[in-house]
Amino acid sequence: MFLNQSKRDKANKSRFREYGEALFFALILALLIRTFLFQAFKIPSGSMEDTLLIGDHLLVNKFIYGTRLPFMDEPLLTLRDPDRGDIIVFEFPLDKEKSYFKRRDFIKRIIGLPGDRIEVRDKKVLVNGTPYHLQQEIHKENDIIPGNLQPRDFMGPVEVPAGHYFVMGDNRDRSFDSRFWGFVPQTSIKGLAFIKYWSWDSERNWPRWDRIGRPID
């Protein structure tokens, strides 16, 4: 009787050990995936409407611009550089001096590349003196705000510094972006948003089925 009980105890301990090891390796794998490959984000505001809606959940490709290891400025294994039109997730540049847990992630579209000359004139964006219009951009306000009051409708021209990017929200009249606070350092970019894997309409308390699984462009 005591021998059988001892065997059962050993079997239970072995099972618990297996479960613990499996859980440990699963957590390590999830951490590696989140750090170097993909990360999930949720859209909290309307600055990227109608491309991205409040309640959209998306995946971000974290390795396309190169994997960044702790305490290293230069990325490893870069597939390509950020390009005009990319929708990126980045650490808000003005939060750089805050503690890690208080830093915010923003999502915007790249408009200006390093060396570009950007100007906003009467709501219209000019890149190197040429009008730059995207089919995804929308304007929900009819009023025009003079440039001496704020830079929403009139700004620049400014030149994008090396290693930085000029970003804007697709919802141009309701986006807090580079027009207001400046450029995004490449070192602050976390990755490229590429697919909506879930979308929840909080007003209707119902999923937006037609948005789920859709690529982001």
MIDOSE-1310 file (N, C-alpha, C; in nm, 2 decimals, decimal comma, always signed):
residues 217
mfln	+0,08/-0,12/+0,00/+0,00/+0,00/+0,00/+0,09/+0,13/+0,00; +0,19/+0,13/+0,09/+0,27/+0,25/+0,09/+0,35/+0,26/-0,03; +0,39/+0,15/-0,09/+0,47/+0,15/-0,21/+0,39/+0,21/-0,33; +0,26/+0,16/-0,34/+0,17/+0,22/-0,44/+0,15/+0,37/-0,43
qskr	+0,13/+0,41/-0,30/+0,11/+0,55/-0,27/+0,23/+0,63/-0,32; +0,35/+0,58/-0,29/+0,47/+0,65/-0,32/+0,49/+0,66/-0,47; +0,45/+0,56/-0,55/+0,45/+0,56/-0,69/+0,36/+0,67/-0,75; +0,24/+0,67/-0,68/+0,14/+0,77/-0,73/+0,19/+0,91/-0,71
dkan	+0,25/+0,94/-0,59/+0,31/+1,07/-0,56/+0,42/+1,11/-0,66; +0,50/+1,01/-0,69/+0,61/+1,04/-0,79/+0,55/+1,07/-0,93; +0,44/+0,99/-0,96/+0,38/+1,02/-1,09/+0,32/+1,15/-1,10; +0,25/+1,19/-0,99/+0,19/+1,33/-0,98/+0,29/+1,44/-0,99
ksrf	+0,41/+1,42/-0,92/+0,51/+1,52/-0,92/+0,57/+1,53/-1,06; +0,58/+1,41/-1,13/+0,64/+1,41/-1,27/+0,54/+1,49/-1,36; +0,41/+1,46/-1,34/+0,31/+1,53/-1,42/+0,32/+1,68/-1,40; +0,32/+1,72/-1,28/+0,33/+1,87/-1,24/+0,46/+1,93/-1,30
reyg	+0,57/+1,85/-1,30/+0,69/+1,90/-1,35/+0,68/+1,92/-1,50; +0,61/+1,83/-1,57/+0,60/+1,84/-1,72/+0,51/+1,96/-1,75; +0,40/+1,98/-1,67/+0,31/+2,09/-1,70/+0,39/+2,22/-1,68; +0,47/+2,23/-1,57/+0,54/+2,35/-1,54/+0,64/+2,38/-1,65
ealf	+0,71/+2,27/-1,70/+0,81/+2,30/-1,80/+0,75/+2,34/-1,93; +0,63/+2,28/-1,96/+0,56/+2,32/-2,08/+0,51/+2,46/-2,07; +0,46/+2,50/-1,96/+0,42/+2,64/-1,94/+0,53/+2,74/-1,95; +0,64/+2,70/-1,89/+0,76/+2,79/-1,89/+0,81/+2,81/-2,03
fali	+0,82/+2,70/-2,11/+0,87/+2,72/-2,25/+0,77/+2,79/-2,34; +0,64/+2,77/-2,31/+0,54/+2,85/-2,38/+0,55/+3,00/-2,35; +0,57/+3,03/-2,23/+0,59/+3,17/-2,19/+0,71/+3,23/-2,26; +0,82/+3,16/-2,26/+0,95/+3,20/-2,33/+0,92/+3,22/-2,48
lall	+0,85/+3,13/-2,54/+0,82/+3,14/-2,68/+0,74/+3,26/-2,71; +0,63/+3,28/-2,63/+0,54/+3,40/-2,65/+0,62/+3,53/-2,63; +0,72/+3,53/-2,54/+0,80/+3,65/-2,52/+0,89/+3,68/-2,64; +0,95/+3,57/-2,69/+1,03/+3,59/-2,81/+0,95/+3,64/-2,93
irtf	+0,83/+3,58/-2,95/+0,75/+3,62/-3,06/+0,71/+3,77/-3,05; +0,67/+3,80/-2,93/+0,63/+3,94/-2,90/+0,74/+4,04/-2,92; +0,86/+4,00/-2,88/+0,98/+4,09/-2,88/+1,03/+4,11/-3,02; +1,04/+4,00/-3,09/+1,12/+4,00/-3,22/+1,03/+3,98/-3,35
lfqa	+0,91/+3,93/-3,34/+0,84/+3,89/-3,46/+0,71/+3,97/-3,47; +0,61/+3,95/-3,39/+0,48/+4,01/-3,40/+0,43/+4,06/-3,27; +0,35/+4,16/-3,27/+0,28/+4,21/-3,15/+0,14/+4,26/-3,18; +0,05/+4,24/-3,09/-0,09/+4,28/-3,11/-0,11/+4,42/-3,05
fkip	-0,19/+4,50/-3,12/-0,23/+4,63/-3,07/-0,38/+4,65/-3,09; -0,43/+4,74/-3,01/-0,57/+4,78/-3,02/-0,58/+4,93/-3,05; -0,67/+4,97/-3,15/-0,69/+5,11/-3,18/-0,78/+5,18/-3,08; -0,72/+5,28/-3,01/-0,80/+5,35/-2,90/-0,87/+5,48/-2,95
sgsm	-0,83/+5,53/-3,06/-0,88/+5,67/-3,10/-0,91/+5,67/-3,25; -0,97/+5,78/-3,30/-1,01/+5,79/-3,44/-0,91/+5,86/-3,53; -0,79/+5,87/-3,49/-0,70/+5,95/-3,58/-0,66/+5,88/-3,71; -0,69/+5,75/-3,72/-0,66/+5,68/-3,85/-0,78/+5,64/-3,92
edtl	-0,90/+5,70/-3,88/-1,02/+5,67/-3,96/-1,01/+5,71/-4,10; -1,07/+5,64/-4,19/-1,15/+5,52/-4,18/-1,06/+5,40/-4,21; -0,93/+5,42/-4,22/-0,84/+5,30/-4,24/-0,85/+5,21/-4,12; -0,84/+5,27/-4,00/-0,85/+5,19/-3,88/-0,95/+5,26/-3,79
ligd	-1,04/+5,18/-3,74/-1,15/+5,23/-3,65/-1,12/+5,20/-3,51; -1,18/+5,27/-3,42/-1,17/+5,24/-3,28/-1,23/+5,10/-3,25; -1,15/+5,02/-3,18/-1,19/+4,88/-3,16/-1,13/+4,78/-3,26; -1,06/+4,83/-3,36/-0,98/+4,74/-3,44/-0,86/+4,68/-3,37
hllv	-0,84/+4,55/-3,38/-0,72/+4,49/-3,32/-0,63/+4,45/-3,44; -0,50/+4,48/-3,43/-0,42/+4,45/-3,54/-0,29/+4,39/-3,50; -0,22/+4,33/-3,60/-0,09/+4,27/-3,57/+0,02/+4,36/-3,64; +0,13/+4,37/-3,57/+0,24/+4,45/-3,62/+0,36/+4,36/-3,65
nkfi	+0,42/+4,37/-3,77/+0,54/+4,30/-3,80/+0,66/+4,37/-3,74; +0,73/+4,31/-3,65/+0,83/+4,38/-3,58/+0,97/+4,35/-3,63; +0,98/+4,26/-3,73/+1,11/+4,23/-3,79/+1,14/+4,28/-3,92; +1,04/+4,34/-3,99/+1,06/+4,38/-4,13/+1,16/+4,50/-4,14
ygtr	+1,16/+4,59/-4,04/+1,26/+4,70/-4,03/+1,38/+4,66/-3,96; +1,40/+4,54/-3,92/+1,51/+4,49/-3,84/+1,48/+4,47/-3,70; +1,54/+4,37/-3,64/+1,52/+4,34/-3,50/+1,62/+4,42/-3,41; +1,56/+4,48/-3,31/+1,65/+4,56/-3,22/+1,67/+4,49/-3,09
lpfm	+1,79/+4,46/-3,06/+1,83/+4,40/-2,93/+1,85/+4,51/-2,82; +1,82/+4,47/-2,70/+1,84/+4,57/-2,59/+1,98/+4,63/-2,59; +1,99/+4,76/-2,57/+2,12/+4,84/-2,56/+2,19/+4,85/-2,70; +2,12/+4,82/-2,81/+2,18/+4,83/-2,94/+2,10/+4,93/-3,02
depl	+2,16/+5,03/-3,09/+2,10/+5,13/-3,17/+2,07/+5,08/-3,31; +2,16/+5,00/-3,36/+2,15/+4,95/-3,50/+2,06/+4,82/-3,50; +1,97/+4,81/-3,59/+1,88/+4,69/-3,61/+1,96/+4,58/-3,68; +1,92/+4,45/-3,65/+1,98/+4,34/-3,71/+1,88/+4,28/-3,81
ltlr	+1,94/+4,22/-3,92/+1,86/+4,15/-4,02/+1,75/+4,23/-4,08; +1,78/+4,36/-4,12/+1,68/+4,44/-4,18/+1,63/+4,39/-4,32; +1,50/+4,38/-4,33/+1,45/+4,34/-4,46/+1,43/+4,46/-4,56; +1,38/+4,57/-4,50/+1,37/+4,70/-4,58/+1,36/+4,81/-4,48
dpdr	+1,38/+4,93/-4,53/+1,36/+5,05/-4,45/+1,21/+5,09/-4,46; +1,17/+5,17/-4,36/+1,03/+5,23/-4,36/+1,01/+5,31/-4,49; +0,89/+5,30/-4,55/+0,87/+5,37/-4,68/+0,75/+5,46/-4,67; +0,74/+5,55/-4,76/+0,62/+5,64/-4,76/+0,50/+5,56/-4,78
gdii	+0,40/+5,59/-4,70/+0,27/+5,51/-4,71/+0,26/+5,40/-4,61; +0,37/+5,36/-4,55/+0,36/+5,25/-4,44/+0,29/+5,31/-4,32; +0,21/+5,22/-4,26/+0,14/+5,25/-4,14/+0,22/+5,19/-4,03; +0,28/+5,27/-3,94/+0,37/+5,22/-3,84/+0,32/+5,24/-3,70
vfef	+0,37/+5,16/-3,61/+0,35/+5,17/-3,46/+0,48/+5,22/-3,41; +0,48/+5,32/-3,33/+0,61/+5,38/-3,27/+0,58/+5,43/-3,13; +0,69/+5,44/-3,06/+0,69/+5,50/-2,93/+0,68/+5,65/-2,94; +0,59/+5,71/-2,88/+0,57/+5,85/-2,89/+0,70/+5,93/-2,85
pldk	+0,75/+6,00/-2,94/+0,89/+6,06/-2,92/+0,89/+6,15/-2,79; +0,78/+6,22/-2,76/+0,78/+6,31/-2,64/+0,78/+6,23/-2,51; +0,76/+6,10/-2,52/+0,76/+6,02/-2,40/+0,89/+5,96/-2,36; +0,99/+6,00/-2,44/+1,13/+5,94/-2,43/+1,18/+5,95/-2,29
eksy	+1,16/+6,06/-2,22/+1,21/+6,08/-2,09/+1,13/+6,02/-1,98; +1,01/+5,96/-2,01/+0,93/+5,90/-1,91/+0,97/+5,76/-1,88; +0,93/+5,71/-1,77/+0,96/+5,57/-1,74/+0,90/+5,48/-1,84; +0,96/+5,36/-1,85/+0,92/+5,26/-1,96/+0,77/+5,24/-1,96
fkrr	+0,71/+5,22/-1,84/+0,57/+5,18/-1,83/+0,47/+5,30/-1,86; +0,53/+5,42/-1,87/+0,44/+5,53/-1,89/+0,45/+5,58/-2,04; +0,53/+5,51/-2,12/+0,55/+5,55/-2,26/+0,43/+5,50/-2,34; +0,38/+5,58/-2,44/+0,27/+5,55/-2,52/+0,31/+5,50/-2,66
dfik	+0,23/+5,41/-2,72/+0,25/+5,38/-2,85/+0,15/+5,45/-2,94; +0,20/+5,51/-3,05/+0,11/+5,58/-3,15/+0,11/+5,50/-3,28; +0,01/+5,52/-3,36/+0,01/+5,46/-3,49/-0,03/+5,56/-3,59; +0,05/+5,58/-3,70/+0,03/+5,68/-3,80/+0,09/+5,63/-3,93
riig	+0,06/+5,71/-4,04/+0,12/+5,67/-4,17/+0,24/+5,76/-4,20; +0,34/+5,70/-4,26/+0,46/+5,77/-4,30/+0,43/+5,86/-4,42; +0,45/+5,99/-4,41/+0,44/+6,08/-4,52/+0,57/+6,13/-4,58; +0,66/+6,16/-4,49/+0,79/+6,21/-4,53/+0,91/+6,13/-4,49
lpgd	+1,00/+6,10/-4,58/+1,12/+6,02/-4,56/+1,24/+6,12/-4,52; +1,35/+6,06/-4,47/+1,46/+6,15/-4,44/+1,51/+6,23/-4,56; +1,52/+6,36/-4,54/+1,56/+6,45/-4,65/+1,45/+6,51/-4,72; +1,33/+6,46/-4,71/+1,21/+6,52/-4,77/+1,18/+6,66/-4,71
riev	+1,12/+6,74/-4,80/+1,07/+6,87/-4,76/+0,92/+6,87/-4,75; +0,86/+6,89/-4,63/+0,72/+6,87/-4,61/+0,65/+7,01/-4,58; +0,54/+7,03/-4,65/+0,46/+7,15/-4,62/+0,32/+7,11/-4,63; +0,24/+7,18/-4,54/+0,09/+7,17/-4,54/+0,04/+7,31/-4,58
rdkk	-0,04/+7,31/-4,68/-0,10/+7,44/-4,73/-0,25/+7,43/-4,76; -0,33/+7,49/-4,67/-0,47/+7,49/-4,69/-0,52/+7,34/-4,69; -0,47/+7,26/-4,59/-0,50/+7,12/-4,57/-0,43/+7,03/-4,66; -0,37/+7,08/-4,77/-0,31/+6,99/-4,87/-0,16/+6,97/-4,83
vlvn	-0,12/+6,85/-4,85/+0,02/+6,81/-4,82/+0,11/+6,82/-4,94; +0,22/+6,88/-4,93/+0,32/+6,89/-5,04/+0,45/+6,82/-4,99; +0,50/+6,73/-5,08/+0,62/+6,66/-5,05/+0,72/+6,70/-5,16; +0,83/+6,77/-5,11/+0,93/+6,82/-5,21/+0,86/+6,91/-5,31
gtpy	+0,76/+6,99/-5,27/+0,70/+7,08/-5,36/+0,59/+7,03/-5,44; +0,56/+6,90/-5,44/+0,46/+6,83/-5,52/+0,34/+6,79/-5,43; +0,22/+6,81/-5,47/+0,10/+6,77/-5,39/+0,11/+6,62/-5,37; +0,08/+6,57/-5,25/+0,08/+6,43/-5,22/-0,05/+6,40/-5,15
hlqq	-0,14/+6,33/-5,23/-0,27/+6,29/-5,19/-0,29/+6,14/-5,18; -0,35/+6,09/-5,07/-0,38/+5,95/-5,06/-0,53/+5,93/-5,06; -0,57/+5,82/-5,12/-0,71/+5,79/-5,13/-0,77/+5,76/-4,99; -0,68/+5,72/-4,90/-0,72/+5,69/-4,76/-0,74/+5,81/-4,67
eihk	-0,69/+5,93/-4,71/-0,70/+6,05/-4,62/-0,84/+6,10/-4,63; -0,89/+6,15/-4,51/-1,02/+6,21/-4,51/-1,02/+6,34/-4,43; -1,11/+6,43/-4,45/-1,12/+6,56/-4,38/-1,26/+6,57/-4,33; -1,28/+6,58/-4,20/-1,41/+6,58/-4,13/-1,45/+6,72/-4,08
endi	-1,36/+6,81/-4,10/-1,38/+6,95/-4,06/-1,38/+7,04/-4,18; -1,48/+7,13/-4,20/-1,48/+7,22/-4,31/-1,40/+7,35/-4,29; -1,38/+7,39/-4,16/-1,31/+7,51/-4,13/-1,16/+7,50/-4,16; -1,10/+7,62/-4,19/-0,96/+7,63/-4,21/-0,90/+7,71/-4,10
ipgn	-0,80/+7,65/-4,03/-0,74/+7,71/-3,92/-0,61/+7,78/-3,96; -0,59/+7,91/-3,94/-0,47/+7,98/-3,98/-0,35/+7,93/-3,92; -0,24/+7,93/-3,99/-0,11/+7,87/-3,94/-0,06/+7,94/-3,82; -0,09/+8,07/-3,79/-0,04/+8,14/-3,67/-0,12/+8,09/-3,55
lqpr	-0,22/+8,01/-3,56/-0,30/+7,96/-3,45/-0,25/+7,82/-3,41; -0,25/+7,74/-3,52/-0,20/+7,60/-3,50/-0,16/+7,54/-3,64; -0,08/+7,43/-3,64/-0,02/+7,39/-3,77/-0,11/+7,28/-3,84; -0,23/+7,27/-3,80/-0,31/+7,16/-3,86/-0,33/+7,18/-4,01
dfmg	-0,36/+7,30/-4,05/-0,40/+7,32/-4,20/-0,29/+7,40/-4,27; -0,20/+7,46/-4,20/-0,08/+7,53/-4,26/+0,04/+7,50/-4,18; +0,14/+7,45/-4,24/+0,27/+7,42/-4,17/+0,39/+7,41/-4,26; +0,50/+7,45/-4,21/+0,63/+7,44/-4,28/+0,65/+7,55/-4,39
pvev	+0,74/+7,52/-4,48/+0,80/+7,38/-4,50/+0,91/+7,35/-4,40; +0,92/+7,22/-4,37/+1,02/+7,16/-4,29/+1,10/+7,05/-4,36; +1,22/+7,03/-4,32/+1,30/+6,92/-4,38/+1,31/+6,81/-4,28; +1,28/+6,69/-4,32/+1,29/+6,57/-4,24/+1,44/+6,53/-4,21
pagh	+1,48/+6,53/-4,09/+1,62/+6,50/-4,06/+1,66/+6,36/-4,09; +1,79/+6,33/-4,11/+1,84/+6,19/-4,13/+1,79/+6,10/-4,02; +1,75/+5,98/-4,05/+1,71/+5,89/-3,95/+1,58/+5,92/-3,88; +1,49/+6,00/-3,94/+1,36/+6,04/-3,89/+1,26/+6,03/-4,00
yfvm	+1,13/+6,04/-3,95/+1,02/+6,03/-4,05/+0,91/+6,13/-4,00; +0,84/+6,18/-4,10/+0,72/+6,26/-4,08/+0,60/+6,18/-4,10; +0,51/+6,18/-3,99/+0,39/+6,09/-4,00/+0,27/+6,17/-3,98; +0,16/+6,12/-4,03/+0,03/+6,19/-4,02/-0,08/+6,08/-4,00
gdnr	-0,19/+6,12/-3,94/-0,31/+6,03/-3,94/-0,39/+6,04/-4,06; -0,46/+5,94/-4,10/-0,54/+5,94/-4,22/-0,66/+6,04/-4,20; -0,71/+6,05/-4,07/-0,81/+6,14/-4,04/-0,75/+6,28/-4,01; -0,72/+6,35/-4,12/-0,63/+6,46/-4,11/-0,67/+6,57/-4,01
drsf	-0,80/+6,60/-4,00/-0,84/+6,71/-3,92/-0,85/+6,67/-3,77; -0,83/+6,54/-3,74/-0,85/+6,50/-3,60/-0,73/+6,41/-3,56; -0,61/+6,44/-3,60/-0,50/+6,36/-3,57/-0,39/+6,45/-3,51; -0,33/+6,40/-3,40/-0,22/+6,46/-3,33/-0,09/+6,40/-3,38
dsrf	-0,02/+6,46/-3,47/+0,09/+6,40/-3,54/+0,21/+6,49/-3,56; +0,29/+6,46/-3,66/+0,41/+6,53/-3,68/+0,39/+6,68/-3,70; +0,28/+6,72/-3,75/+0,25/+6,86/-3,77/+0,26/+6,94/-3,63; +0,23/+6,87/-3,53/+0,22/+6,93/-3,39/+0,35/+6,91/-3,31
wgfv	+0,41/+6,78/-3,32/+0,52/+6,75/-3,22/+0,65/+6,71/-3,29; +0,65/+6,71/-3,42/+0,78/+6,68/-3,49/+0,80/+6,55/-3,55; +0,92/+6,50/-3,56/+0,95/+6,38/-3,63/+0,97/+6,25/-3,55; +0,96/+6,14/-3,61/+0,97/+6,01/-3,54/+1,11/+5,95/-3,57
pqts	+1,19/+5,93/-3,47/+1,32/+5,87/-3,49/+1,30/+5,72/-3,54; +1,38/+5,68/-3,63/+1,37/+5,54/-3,67/+1,39/+5,44/-3,55; +1,47/+5,48/-3,46/+1,49/+5,39/-3,34/+1,36/+5,38/-3,25; +1,26/+5,47/-3,27/+1,14/+5,46/-3,20/+1,03/+5,37/-3,27
ikgl	+1,06/+5,33/-3,39/+0,96/+5,26/-3,47/+0,96/+5,11/-3,42; +0,84/+5,06/-3,39/+0,83/+4,92/-3,34/+0,79/+4,83/-3,45; +0,73/+4,87/-3,56/+0,70/+4,78/-3,66/+0,59/+4,83/-3,76; +0,56/+4,75/-3,86/+0,46/+4,78/-3,96/+0,33/+4,71/-3,93
afik	+0,22/+4,79/-3,93/+0,09/+4,73/-3,91/+0,05/+4,67/-4,04; +0,00/+4,54/-4,04/-0,02/+4,47/-4,16/-0,16/+4,40/-4,17; -0,22/+4,37/-4,06/-0,35/+4,30/-4,07/-0,44/+4,32/-3,95; -0,57/+4,33/-3,98/-0,67/+4,34/-3,87/-0,72/+4,20/-3,84
ywsw	-0,69/+4,15/-3,72/-0,73/+4,02/-3,69/-0,86/+4,01/-3,61; -0,91/+4,13/-3,56/-1,03/+4,14/-3,49/-1,08/+4,28/-3,49; -1,21/+4,30/-3,48/-1,27/+4,44/-3,47/-1,40/+4,43/-3,39; -1,41/+4,52/-3,30/-1,53/+4,52/-3,21/-1,59/+4,66/-3,21
dser	-1,72/+4,67/-3,24/-1,79/+4,79/-3,24/-1,86/+4,81/-3,11; -1,80/+4,90/-3,02/-1,85/+4,91/-2,89/-1,99/+4,98/-2,88; -2,03/+5,06/-2,99/-2,16/+5,12/-2,99/-2,27/+5,02/-3,01; -2,24/+4,92/-3,10/-2,34/+4,82/-3,13/-2,32/+4,69/-3,05
nwpr	-2,20/+4,68/-2,97/-2,17/+4,56/-2,90/-2,17/+4,44/-2,99; -2,10/+4,45/-3,10/-2,10/+4,35/-3,20/-1,97/+4,35/-3,28; -1,92/+4,24/-3,32/-1,80/+4,24/-3,41/-1,83/+4,30/-3,54; -1,73/+4,36/-3,60/-1,73/+4,41/-3,74/-1,67/+4,29/-3,82
wdri	-1,76/+4,20/-3,86/-1,71/+4,08/-3,93/-1,64/+4,11/-4,06; -1,69/+4,22/-4,13/-1,63/+4,25/-4,26/-1,49/+4,31/-4,25; -1,44/+4,34/-4,13/-1,30/+4,39/-4,11/-1,20/+4,29/-4,07; -1,25/+4,18/-4,02/-1,16/+4,08/-3,96/-1,08/+4,00/-4,07
grpi	-0,95/+4,00/-4,04/-0,87/+3,93/-4,14/-0,83/+4,01/-4,26; -0,86/+4,14/-4,26/-0,84/+4,23/-4,37/-0,69/+4,29/-4,36; -0,62/+4,29/-4,47/-0,49/+4,36/-4,47/-0,51/+4,51/-4,45; -0,40/+4,57/-4,40/-0,41/+4,72/-4,37/-0,33/+4,79/-4,48
d	-0,39/+4,88/-4,55/-0,32/+4,96/-4,66/-0,35/+5,10/-4,65
